[in-house]
Amino acid sequence: MSYKSILVQVDHTDANATRVDAAIALAVRHEAHLTGLYLMVEPSGASFARGYLPQEFLAIAAAQAAALANDKLAQFSAAAERNLVPFETRIDQGFDVELPDIFGMHARYADLVVVGQDDPDDPARGRHLPEQLVLASGRPVLLIPYIGAGATMGERVVVAWDASREAARAVSDAMPILERASSVVVVSINPKQRDFGHGEMPGADIALHLSRHGIKVEVQRIENREMDVGNALLSHLAGESADLLIMGGYGHSRLREIVLGGATRTVLGDMTVPVLMSH
């Protein structure tokens, strides 16, 4: 199995270069077509303010925004060409509140979407785009930390397993990566046996499923009552020297208000390695 179509977020933030590098590395590994998407963002109140601004000012601002988008996409194109990756570029635009819908429309025609983690110190980014895409795009989303991804991303993989629908979806969506990994560890934190979910040996059933795909898996069951699941998972990642986490994304979006599960919120906020999430 492999990803044949990858969509990556291109923007003007400091983290853009490392995110594009990670997407290109994936495209090379999977012989995939790569699409760079740049979203030109307007504040939701811009349409009202536009009526009070001189047309010359608006024209200059639009030209500067277009020039920045074209410059970043030119950098993306040059990097793809250097790595012999087939690619295309796209520009779309809309108000900040529309970004999840716009990006999600493009995402539905890709096998995998690569976006950046929200950087709390970078006000230029639109907020909550990663969360919205995980919950609404219908595609697996690979989130790259704003501090960057390691050079070995996908070699040492940890799967967060709680026998839920979301976790099963994430494992299925990540199969192209799991089949190529050198180490796969399935981790269940504070698992409880129940009629529907974990069996008598938590993690054993998903390990058997993965073994039928030729994937060698180590199962670890962790009892940690001193911290919440999200922080226990992040601590375990550091101990395993993992370079990728696979997990289900929990939550829902209603009237554009994001309500995330505790572990999802913790991992998205404090992630130090790339995270592939599905919902």
Backbone torsions as a table, in degrees:
resi	resn	phi	psi	omega
1	MET	NA	150.4	177.3
2	SER	-158.5	159.8	172.7
3	TYR	-84.5	130.7	179.8
4	LYS	-107.6	-12.8	179.7
5	SER	-142.0	118.0	-177.9
6	ILE	-121.7	133.5	177.1
7	LEU	-110.3	129.2	179.3
8	VAL	-123.1	140.5	176.3
9	GLN	-76.2	123.6	174.1
10	VAL	-111.0	130.5	178.4
11	ASP	-148.9	-170.9	-174.7
12	HIS	-103.8	15.4	-179.5
13	THR	-79.9	166.2	179.5
14	ASP	-63.2	-27.7	-176.1
15	ALA	-83.6	-2.3	-173.9
16	ASN	-59.7	-45.1	-174.2
17	ALA	-61.9	-44.5	-179.0
18	THR	-69.1	-32.4	177.4
19	ARG	-67.5	-43.9	178.0
20	VAL	-63.7	-40.9	177.9
21	ASP	-59.8	-41.6	179.6
22	ALA	-64.5	-41.5	179.6
23	ALA	-66.4	-39.1	178.8
24	ILE	-65.6	-41.7	178.0
25	ALA	-59.6	-40.6	176.8
26	LEU	-65.5	-43.2	180.0
27	ALA	-61.9	-39.7	177.7
28	VAL	-64.1	-45.5	-176.9
29	ARG	-64.0	-35.4	-175.2
30	HIS	-104.1	3.7	-177.6
31	GLU	52.5	49.8	-173.9
32	ALA	-103.6	156.8	170.2
33	HIS	-82.2	137.1	-175.2
34	LEU	-118.5	129.6	177.5
35	THR	-113.9	126.1	174.7
36	GLY	-98.5	121.7	-177.4
37	LEU	-113.7	121.8	176.5
38	TYR	-109.8	124.2	178.7
39	LEU	-103.5	120.9	175.8
40	MET	-88.2	121.2	-168.5
41	VAL	-107.0	136.0	170.9
42	GLU	-118.5	138.9	174.2
43	PRO	-59.4	148.8	-175.1
44	SER	-61.6	-22.9	179.2
45	GLY	-93.1	7.0	-174.6
46	ALA	-66.0	-35.4	-177.2
47	SER	-63.4	-34.7	177.6
48	PHE	-71.3	-43.7	-177.1
49	ALA	-69.2	-26.8	-176.0
50	ARG	-59.2	-32.0	-178.8
51	GLY	-69.2	-14.4	-178.1
52	TYR	-106.0	1.9	-176.9
53	LEU	-107.9	147.6	178.6
54	PRO	-63.0	144.0	179.8
55	GLN	-60.4	-33.6	179.9
56	GLU	-63.8	-41.4	178.7
57	PHE	-63.5	-43.3	-179.7
58	LEU	-64.2	-39.7	180.0
59	ALA	-65.4	-40.8	178.8
60	ILE	-65.2	-43.7	179.9
61	ALA	-62.6	-42.0	179.2
62	ALA	-65.0	-40.3	179.7
63	ALA	-66.0	-39.2	179.0
64	GLN	-66.6	-40.6	178.6
65	ALA	-64.6	-41.3	178.8
66	ALA	-66.5	-38.8	179.3
67	ALA	-64.9	-40.3	178.4
68	LEU	-64.4	-43.8	178.6
69	ALA	-61.3	-46.0	-179.3
70	ASN	-65.2	-35.9	178.5
71	ASP	-65.0	-46.3	-179.3
72	LYS	-67.1	-37.4	177.5
73	LEU	-70.7	-30.4	174.9
74	ALA	-66.2	-39.1	176.2
75	GLN	-64.6	-42.1	176.6
76	PHE	-60.3	-46.4	-178.6
77	SER	-61.5	-42.4	-179.8
78	ALA	-63.1	-40.7	179.6
79	ALA	-66.5	-40.9	178.4
80	ALA	-64.3	-42.4	179.7
81	GLU	-63.2	-40.7	178.9
82	ARG	-59.8	-31.9	-177.6
83	ASN	-98.7	9.1	177.0
84	LEU	57.8	39.1	-179.8
85	VAL	-98.6	126.2	173.7
86	PRO	-65.8	135.2	-171.7
87	PHE	-151.4	168.4	169.2
88	GLU	-147.4	162.2	178.1
89	THR	-123.1	149.7	178.3
90	ARG	-139.2	147.1	171.3
91	ILE	-124.6	131.4	173.4
92	ASP	-134.1	165.8	-176.9
93	GLN	-149.6	159.5	178.9
94	GLY	173.3	177.8	176.5
95	PHE	-73.8	157.3	-174.5
96	ASP	-57.4	-36.2	-178.8
97	VAL	-70.9	-15.9	-178.6
98	GLU	-92.1	-10.1	-171.7
99	LEU	-56.5	-44.5	179.2
100	PRO	-58.9	-39.7	179.6
101	ASP	-68.1	-42.0	-178.7
102	ILE	-66.4	-48.7	179.9
103	PHE	-65.2	-39.4	179.9
104	GLY	-62.0	-34.5	177.7
105	MET	-62.1	-45.0	177.8
106	HIS	-68.0	-36.3	-175.4
107	ALA	-64.6	-30.6	-174.8
108	ARG	-67.1	-11.1	179.8
109	TYR	-109.7	25.4	176.8
110	ALA	-129.0	157.2	175.8
111	ASP	-80.4	-28.9	-176.0
112	LEU	-149.6	141.4	179.4
113	VAL	-116.5	131.2	179.8
114	VAL	-113.6	119.3	179.8
115	VAL	-133.7	169.8	-178.6
116	GLY	-99.4	147.5	173.2
117	GLN	-64.4	145.3	174.4
118	ASP	-61.6	131.0	176.2
119	ASP	-100.7	113.3	-176.5
120	PRO	-64.2	-18.5	-178.9
121	ASP	-95.8	5.2	-177.8
122	ASP	-120.4	92.4	-177.7
123	PRO	-68.9	-9.3	-177.5
124	ALA	-73.5	-20.9	-177.7
125	ARG	-80.4	148.6	169.7
126	GLY	-72.2	139.8	-175.8
127	ARG	-86.8	146.6	170.4
128	HIS	70.2	11.7	177.1
129	LEU	-61.0	-45.7	179.0
130	PRO	-57.4	-46.0	-179.1
131	GLU	-61.3	-44.3	-179.1
132	GLN	-62.5	-40.1	-179.1
133	LEU	-67.9	-39.9	177.9
134	VAL	-59.1	-41.8	-174.1
135	LEU	-83.1	-24.1	-168.3
136	ALA	-123.5	-13.6	-170.9
137	SER	-80.2	-24.1	-175.5
138	GLY	76.0	13.9	-179.2
139	ARG	-131.6	153.0	173.3
140	PRO	-65.9	139.7	-177.7
141	VAL	-119.2	123.6	176.0
142	LEU	-99.1	115.4	-178.4
143	LEU	-97.9	125.1	179.3
144	ILE	-99.8	125.9	179.7
145	PRO	-58.7	149.4	179.7
146	TYR	-67.7	-14.1	174.7
147	ILE	-84.5	-5.7	177.1
148	GLY	106.0	169.0	177.8
149	ALA	-108.4	150.3	178.1
150	GLY	-72.0	161.1	-177.8
151	ALA	-67.4	-20.2	-176.2
152	THR	-103.2	19.6	-174.5
153	MET	-46.3	122.7	178.9
154	GLY	97.6	1.1	177.7
155	GLU	-86.2	-44.9	-178.7
156	ARG	-116.7	98.2	-168.9
157	VAL	-107.5	136.9	171.7
158	VAL	-112.4	131.7	176.5
159	VAL	-108.4	119.3	175.6
160	ALA	-82.9	114.2	-172.0
161	TRP	-119.9	122.8	174.5
162	ASP	-130.0	16.3	176.7
163	ALA	64.7	22.5	179.8
164	SER	-91.3	167.5	176.3
165	ARG	-60.2	-43.7	-178.2
166	GLU	-63.9	-40.9	179.0
167	ALA	-65.7	-39.7	178.2
168	ALA	-64.4	-39.2	177.5
169	ARG	-63.2	-42.2	-179.6
170	ALA	-64.3	-41.9	178.8
171	VAL	-62.4	-44.4	179.4
172	SER	-62.8	-44.2	-179.2
173	ASP	-67.1	-27.0	-177.4
174	ALA	-92.5	4.0	-175.1
175	MET	-54.7	-39.9	177.6
176	PRO	-59.1	-33.6	177.6
177	ILE	-77.0	-43.6	-178.3
178	LEU	-61.0	-37.7	-178.9
179	GLU	-67.5	-20.9	-178.9
180	ARG	-102.4	-7.2	-175.5
181	ALA	-72.1	149.8	176.0
182	SER	-88.0	-20.7	179.4
183	SER	-146.5	128.1	177.0
184	VAL	-128.5	122.1	178.8
185	VAL	-118.3	122.3	175.3
186	VAL	-94.0	122.0	-175.0
187	VAL	-116.6	128.0	172.6
188	SER	-118.2	123.5	-177.3
189	ILE	-103.8	123.0	-178.2
190	ASN	50.5	49.7	-176.6
191	PRO	-70.5	146.4	176.5
192	LYS	-121.9	132.8	176.1
193	GLN	-70.5	137.4	176.1
194	ARG	-153.7	163.4	-174.8
195	ASP	-60.8	-38.9	-178.2
196	PHE	-118.2	100.4	-179.1
197	GLY	143.1	-121.1	178.2
198	HIS	-64.1	139.1	174.5
199	GLY	-88.2	-155.1	-178.3
200	GLU	-65.3	-29.6	178.9
201	MET	-122.5	93.0	-177.4
202	PRO	-52.8	130.7	179.9
203	GLY	93.5	-19.1	-175.8
204	ALA	-67.9	-40.2	-176.9
205	ASP	-67.4	-42.2	179.3
206	ILE	-70.4	-32.0	176.1
207	ALA	-64.7	-40.1	177.7
208	LEU	-64.9	-42.9	177.9
209	HIS	-58.4	-46.0	-179.2
210	LEU	-67.9	-34.6	179.6
211	SER	-63.7	-28.9	177.8
212	ARG	-70.8	-13.9	173.2
213	HIS	-97.4	10.4	179.4
214	GLY	80.1	17.6	-177.4
215	ILE	-100.2	121.5	177.1
216	LYS	-82.9	125.6	-171.2
217	VAL	-126.1	140.1	168.8
218	GLU	-106.2	133.0	-179.7
219	VAL	-105.8	129.8	177.4
220	GLN	-127.0	129.9	176.3
221	ARG	-112.2	121.8	-172.3
222	ILE	-115.7	128.7	173.2
223	GLU	-104.8	113.5	-179.5
224	ASN	-143.9	100.4	-177.8
225	ARG	-97.3	1.2	-175.5
226	GLU	-88.7	-14.1	178.6
227	MET	-143.3	163.3	-179.5
228	ASP	-71.3	167.5	-173.4
229	VAL	-61.0	-42.2	-178.2
230	GLY	-60.3	-47.9	-179.7
231	ASN	-70.8	-33.5	175.0
232	ALA	-63.4	-37.8	178.9
233	LEU	-67.6	-44.1	178.2
234	LEU	-62.6	-39.6	177.5
235	SER	-63.2	-40.6	179.8
236	HIS	-66.4	-38.2	178.0
237	LEU	-58.1	-43.7	179.7
238	ALA	-64.3	-41.1	-179.7
239	GLY	-66.4	-29.8	-179.1
240	GLU	-88.9	-5.4	-173.5
241	SER	53.6	38.9	-178.8
242	ALA	-70.5	151.7	177.1
243	ASP	-117.6	6.4	176.3
244	LEU	-162.7	136.9	174.5
245	LEU	-114.7	136.2	175.4
246	ILE	-117.0	127.7	-178.4
247	MET	-157.1	160.4	173.6
248	GLY	-78.8	146.9	177.0
249	GLY	-99.2	126.2	-173.8
250	TYR	-111.7	136.4	177.2
251	GLY	147.7	-173.6	176.1
252	HIS	-152.9	160.3	179.6
253	SER	-121.8	126.5	179.5
254	ARG	-138.2	126.1	-178.1
255	LEU	51.6	38.9	177.9
256	ARG	65.8	12.5	175.0
257	GLU	-99.9	122.2	-175.8
258	ILE	-88.7	127.9	174.5
259	VAL	-120.2	106.9	-175.8
260	LEU	-102.8	150.7	171.5
261	GLY	-67.6	158.2	-174.8
262	GLY	-58.3	-48.2	-178.3
263	ALA	-65.5	-40.8	178.3
264	THR	-61.0	-45.9	-178.6
265	ARG	-63.0	-42.5	-179.6
266	THR	-64.8	-46.4	-177.7
267	VAL	-65.8	-43.0	-179.9
268	LEU	-64.1	-32.8	-178.4
269	GLY	-80.0	-34.2	-170.8
270	ASP	-120.4	14.4	-178.0
271	MET	-59.9	140.4	176.3
272	THR	-119.5	-8.3	174.4
273	VAL	-127.9	157.9	177.0
274	PRO	-56.9	147.7	-179.2
275	VAL	-129.7	125.5	173.2
276	LEU	-98.3	121.0	-177.5
277	MET	-122.0	144.9	170.9
278	SER	-134.6	157.0	-179.3
279	HIS	-128.0	NA	NA
